[in-house]
């Protein structure tokens, strides 16, 4: 049993699937639950994907909770076509996995956050890799958790590079910019793992072939899932050199912050829907001279060391399943 406990908040697509594997493989943390979000697919599909992947990796003991099905400023959610192009119609590279034996928990993801914050306090690490809707809702329901939780390391945003939905906005933040702004302006200790660093950490088919060569069910499934993603990056001209390890990098940094170099800021997010900068994550001018900023923004990454840790973690896990 590791001292530190981790909750993943996932809109389970391909890189979220890799994040699950990294969290399970790292002995420094216990993954105590997954809160589902919408984004790469609909909430119910994302939750089922998490259950399927946990089962594939031999961890039916880990509960999956449903978060909120759409942003805090809308009444429904439609999957974007580009999300299907990148992650497949089913979110996991159109790879068919067996229906899960375990069901989603009856407790809501928001209540699970609040319970875990009170139970584990500073030993709790939360890793949101989709929109911030669930975390913002938990803060609204119980503001005290902002001072309890040890760390929130999220995949989202872009500070020194363009966004990937618009020049201003990264996809996760773009889904619910208002929720992101509320999280930024809370007392939570935050680390932003944005496009600034995730676009530098690339995986290729040379690595996925190593998983395929293991001859295990998990190795083959994960190779197939990730190859779909690598092909999508190539065909959509996102990157011809490989796929970015967005979500698993956030997990790695949540456990070992030394993978990245950061700058400390108070942040805000532009959430006016009429603004051309909707979804932009930027330093808060009003707080430039305030001491003790609550957000560490990753601006550089030790990509070689991270990629080695990533491959060591996942290959060892897939070898067993």
C-alpha positions as CSV (number, residue, x, y, z in Angstrom):
1,X,0.0,0.0,0.0
2,X,1.5,3.3,-1.1
3,X,1.0,6.3,1.2
4,X,-0.1,8.6,-1.6
5,X,-3.5,8.0,-3.2
6,X,-4.5,9.0,-6.7
7,X,-7.8,9.8,-8.4
8,X,-7.9,10.0,-12.2
9,X,-10.6,12.2,-13.8
10,X,-10.8,10.9,-17.3
11,X,-12.8,11.4,-20.5
12,X,-11.4,8.0,-21.5
13,X,-9.8,8.2,-24.9
14,X,-6.5,6.8,-26.0
15,X,-4.1,8.9,-24.0
16,X,-6.4,8.5,-20.9
17,X,-6.0,4.7,-21.4
18,X,-2.3,5.2,-21.2
19,X,-2.7,7.3,-18.1
20,X,-4.6,4.5,-16.4
21,X,-1.8,2.1,-17.2
22,X,0.9,4.4,-15.9
23,X,-1.0,5.1,-12.6
24,X,-1.5,1.3,-12.0
25,X,2.1,0.5,-12.8
26,X,3.7,3.1,-10.5
27,X,4.4,1.8,-7.0
28,X,4.5,5.3,-5.5
29,X,0.7,5.7,-5.6
30,X,-2.4,3.7,-5.1
31,X,-5.1,4.4,-7.7
32,X,-8.2,4.6,-5.5
33,X,-10.8,5.4,-8.2
34,X,-11.6,6.9,-11.6
35,X,-14.1,9.8,-12.0
36,X,-15.5,9.8,-15.5
37,X,-16.0,12.9,-17.6
38,X,-17.3,13.8,-21.1
39,X,-15.0,15.0,-23.8
40,X,-13.3,12.4,-26.1
41,X,-16.7,10.7,-26.0
42,X,-20.0,10.8,-24.1
43,X,-19.9,10.3,-20.3
44,X,-21.3,6.7,-20.3
45,X,-18.9,5.5,-23.0
46,X,-15.9,7.1,-21.2
47,X,-17.0,5.4,-17.9
48,X,-17.4,2.0,-19.7
49,X,-14.0,2.4,-21.4
50,X,-12.3,2.9,-18.0
51,X,-14.0,-0.2,-16.6
52,X,-12.9,-2.3,-19.6
53,X,-9.3,-1.1,-19.4
54,X,-9.1,-1.8,-15.6
55,X,-10.4,-5.3,-16.3
56,X,-7.9,-5.8,-19.1
57,X,-5.1,-4.8,-16.7
58,X,-6.3,-7.1,-13.9
59,X,-7.7,-4.3,-11.6
60,X,-11.4,-4.9,-11.2
61,X,-11.0,-3.8,-7.6
62,X,-10.8,-0.1,-8.6
63,X,-14.1,1.7,-8.7
64,X,-15.3,4.0,-11.5
65,X,-17.6,6.9,-10.7
66,X,-19.7,9.0,-13.1
67,X,-19.1,12.7,-13.1
68,X,-21.2,15.3,-14.9
69,X,-22.3,14.7,-18.4
70,X,-21.8,18.2,-19.8
71,X,-20.2,21.5,-19.0
72,X,-21.2,23.8,-16.3
73,X,-22.5,26.4,-18.9
74,X,-24.5,24.0,-21.2
75,X,-27.3,21.5,-21.0
76,X,-25.9,18.8,-23.2
77,X,-22.7,17.6,-24.8
78,X,-22.1,16.4,-28.4
79,X,-18.8,14.6,-29.3
80,X,-16.8,16.6,-31.9
81,X,-15.9,14.8,-35.1
82,X,-12.3,15.6,-34.6
83,X,-12.4,13.7,-31.3
84,X,-13.7,10.6,-33.1
85,X,-11.0,11.0,-35.8
86,X,-8.3,11.1,-33.1
87,X,-9.7,8.5,-30.6
88,X,-12.0,6.4,-32.7
89,X,-15.8,6.2,-32.6
90,X,-15.6,4.2,-29.3
91,X,-12.9,6.4,-27.8
92,X,-10.2,3.7,-27.6
93,X,-9.0,3.4,-31.2
94,X,-12.0,1.4,-32.3
95,X,-10.5,-1.6,-30.5
96,X,-13.3,-3.9,-29.1
97,X,-12.7,-5.0,-25.5
98,X,-15.0,-7.4,-23.6
99,X,-18.0,-5.9,-21.7
100,X,-16.9,-5.1,-18.2
101,X,-18.0,-7.4,-15.3
102,X,-18.0,-4.5,-12.8
103,X,-20.6,-1.7,-12.9
104,X,-20.2,2.0,-12.4
105,X,-20.6,3.0,-8.7
106,X,-23.8,4.5,-7.5
107,X,-22.1,7.3,-5.6
108,X,-21.4,10.4,-7.8
109,X,-17.9,11.3,-8.8
110,X,-18.4,14.7,-7.2
111,X,-19.2,13.1,-3.8
112,X,-16.3,10.7,-4.2
113,X,-13.9,13.6,-4.6
114,X,-15.3,15.2,-1.4
115,X,-15.1,12.0,0.6
116,X,-11.6,11.2,-0.6
117,X,-10.4,14.7,0.2
118,X,-11.6,14.4,3.8
119,X,-10.2,10.9,4.2
120,X,-6.7,11.3,2.7
121,X,-6.0,15.1,2.8
122,X,-2.5,16.0,1.7
123,X,-1.8,12.4,0.6
124,X,-4.4,12.8,-2.2
125,X,-3.3,13.6,-5.7
126,X,-6.0,14.3,-8.3
127,X,-5.2,14.1,-12.0
128,X,-7.9,15.6,-14.3
129,X,-7.2,14.9,-17.9
130,X,-10.5,16.2,-19.4
131,X,-12.6,19.2,-18.6
132,X,-12.6,20.6,-15.1
133,X,-16.3,20.3,-14.6
134,X,-16.3,17.6,-11.9
135,X,-13.6,19.3,-9.8
136,X,-15.3,22.7,-10.0
137,X,-18.6,21.1,-8.9
138,X,-16.9,19.4,-5.9
139,X,-15.4,22.8,-4.9
140,X,-18.7,24.4,-5.1
141,X,-20.4,21.7,-3.0
142,X,-17.6,21.7,-0.4
143,X,-15.2,24.6,-0.6
144,X,-13.2,23.2,2.3
145,X,-11.6,20.5,0.0
146,X,-9.4,23.2,-1.6
147,X,-7.3,23.3,1.6
148,X,-7.3,19.6,2.1
149,X,-6.1,18.1,-1.2
150,X,-2.4,17.6,-1.6
151,X,-2.0,18.3,-5.3
152,X,-4.0,18.6,-8.5
153,X,-1.9,18.0,-11.6
154,X,-4.1,18.5,-14.7
155,X,-3.5,18.0,-18.4
156,X,-4.9,21.0,-20.1
157,X,-4.1,24.6,-21.2
158,X,-1.3,26.2,-23.1
159,X,0.8,29.1,-22.0
160,X,3.8,29.4,-24.3
161,X,2.3,27.7,-27.4
162,X,-1.0,27.9,-29.4
163,X,-4.0,26.0,-28.3
164,X,-5.2,22.9,-30.3
165,X,-8.8,23.9,-30.8
166,X,-8.3,27.6,-31.5
167,X,-5.1,29.6,-31.3
168,X,-6.1,30.5,-27.8
169,X,-7.7,27.3,-26.4
170,X,-6.6,23.8,-25.6
171,X,-9.2,21.1,-25.9
172,X,-9.9,20.1,-22.3
173,X,-10.1,23.7,-21.1
174,X,-12.2,24.6,-24.2
175,X,-14.9,22.1,-23.0
176,X,-15.6,24.1,-19.8
177,X,-13.6,27.3,-19.5
178,X,-15.7,28.6,-16.7
179,X,-15.0,25.5,-14.6
180,X,-11.3,25.9,-15.3
181,X,-11.3,29.5,-14.2
182,X,-13.1,28.5,-10.9
183,X,-10.4,25.8,-10.3
184,X,-7.6,28.3,-11.0
185,X,-9.0,30.8,-8.6
186,X,-9.4,28.4,-5.8
187,X,-6.8,27.6,-3.1
188,X,-6.0,24.3,-4.7
189,X,-2.3,23.6,-5.2
190,X,-2.3,23.1,-9.0
191,X,0.3,22.0,-11.6
192,X,-0.6,22.6,-15.2
193,X,0.8,20.1,-17.6
194,X,-0.3,21.7,-20.9
195,X,0.6,21.6,-24.6
196,X,3.8,23.4,-23.7
197,X,5.3,20.1,-22.5
198,X,2.9,17.3,-23.7
199,X,3.6,18.0,-27.4
200,X,7.3,17.4,-26.8
201,X,6.8,13.9,-25.4
202,X,6.2,11.6,-28.4
203,X,5.5,7.9,-28.7
204,X,6.1,6.0,-32.0
205,X,5.3,2.5,-33.4
206,X,8.7,1.4,-32.4
207,X,7.6,1.5,-28.8
208,X,4.1,0.0,-29.4
209,X,5.8,-2.9,-31.2
210,X,7.6,-3.7,-28.0
211,X,4.2,-4.1,-26.3
212,X,2.9,-6.2,-29.2
213,X,6.0,-8.5,-29.0
214,X,5.1,-9.3,-25.4
215,X,2.4,-11.6,-26.7
216,X,-0.1,-10.7,-24.0
217,X,-3.7,-9.5,-24.3
218,X,-2.9,-6.2,-22.7
219,X,0.2,-5.7,-24.8
220,X,-1.7,-6.3,-28.1
221,X,-4.8,-4.3,-27.1
222,X,-2.7,-1.3,-26.0
223,X,-0.5,-1.5,-29.1
224,X,-3.6,-1.5,-31.3
225,X,-5.3,1.3,-29.4
226,X,-2.2,3.5,-29.5
227,X,-1.3,2.7,-33.2
228,X,-4.8,4.1,-34.1
229,X,-3.8,7.3,-32.3
230,X,-0.4,7.5,-33.9
231,X,-2.0,7.1,-37.4
232,X,-4.5,9.8,-36.6
233,X,-1.7,12.2,-35.6
234,X,0.0,11.4,-38.9
235,X,-3.2,11.6,-41.1
236,X,-4.5,14.7,-39.6
237,X,-1.1,16.3,-39.8
238,X,-0.9,16.9,-36.0
239,X,2.5,15.4,-35.8
240,X,4.2,13.1,-38.4
241,X,6.8,11.9,-35.8
242,X,4.5,10.2,-33.3
243,X,1.7,10.8,-30.8
244,X,1.8,13.1,-27.8
245,X,1.7,11.5,-24.4
246,X,-0.7,14.2,-23.0
247,X,-2.5,12.4,-20.2
248,X,0.1,10.0,-19.0
249,X,2.6,12.8,-18.7
250,X,0.3,14.5,-16.2
251,X,0.2,11.3,-14.2
252,X,4.0,11.0,-14.3
253,X,4.4,14.7,-13.1
254,X,1.8,14.2,-10.4
255,X,4.0,11.5,-8.9
256,X,7.4,12.9,-9.8
257,X,7.3,16.7,-10.4
258,X,11.0,16.6,-11.4
259,X,10.1,15.5,-14.9
260,X,9.2,19.1,-15.7
261,X,10.5,22.6,-15.1
262,X,7.8,25.0,-14.0
263,X,7.1,28.7,-13.4
264,X,4.7,29.8,-10.6
265,X,1.7,32.0,-11.4
266,X,-1.7,32.9,-10.4
267,X,-3.8,31.9,-13.5
268,X,-7.1,32.7,-14.9
269,X,-9.1,31.3,-17.8
270,X,-11.1,33.4,-20.3
271,X,-14.6,32.1,-20.2
272,X,-16.6,34.8,-22.0
273,X,-18.2,32.9,-24.8
274,X,-18.1,35.9,-27.1
275,X,-14.4,36.5,-26.6
276,X,-12.0,35.5,-29.4
277,X,-9.7,34.3,-26.6
278,X,-12.3,31.9,-25.1
279,X,-10.5,29.1,-23.3
280,X,-7.1,30.9,-23.0
281,X,-5.1,30.0,-19.9
282,X,-3.0,33.0,-18.9
283,X,-1.4,34.7,-15.9
284,X,-3.8,36.9,-13.8
285,X,-2.6,40.5,-14.1
286,X,-4.6,41.5,-11.0
287,X,-2.3,39.2,-8.9
288,X,1.1,39.7,-10.4
289,X,2.5,41.0,-7.2
290,X,0.7,38.7,-4.8
291,X,2.9,36.2,-3.0
292,X,2.7,32.4,-3.1
293,X,1.0,31.7,-6.5
294,X,-1.1,28.5,-6.5
295,X,-0.3,27.3,-10.0
296,X,2.9,25.7,-11.2
297,X,3.0,25.8,-15.0
298,X,5.2,23.2,-16.7
299,X,7.2,24.9,-19.5
300,X,9.9,22.3,-20.2
301,X,10.1,18.5,-19.8
302,X,12.9,15.9,-19.5
303,X,11.4,13.9,-22.3
304,X,14.0,11.2,-22.6
305,X,13.8,10.4,-18.8
306,X,10.0,10.5,-18.9
307,X,9.7,8.3,-22.0
308,X,12.0,5.7,-20.4
309,X,9.9,5.7,-17.2
310,X,6.7,5.5,-19.3
311,X,8.0,2.5,-21.3
312,X,9.4,0.8,-18.2
313,X,6.1,1.2,-16.3
314,X,3.8,0.1,-19.1
315,X,5.9,-2.7,-20.5
316,X,6.2,-4.3,-17.0
317,X,2.5,-4.0,-16.5
318,X,1.5,-5.4,-19.9
319,X,3.9,-8.3,-19.5
320,X,1.7,-9.6,-16.6
321,X,-1.7,-9.3,-18.4
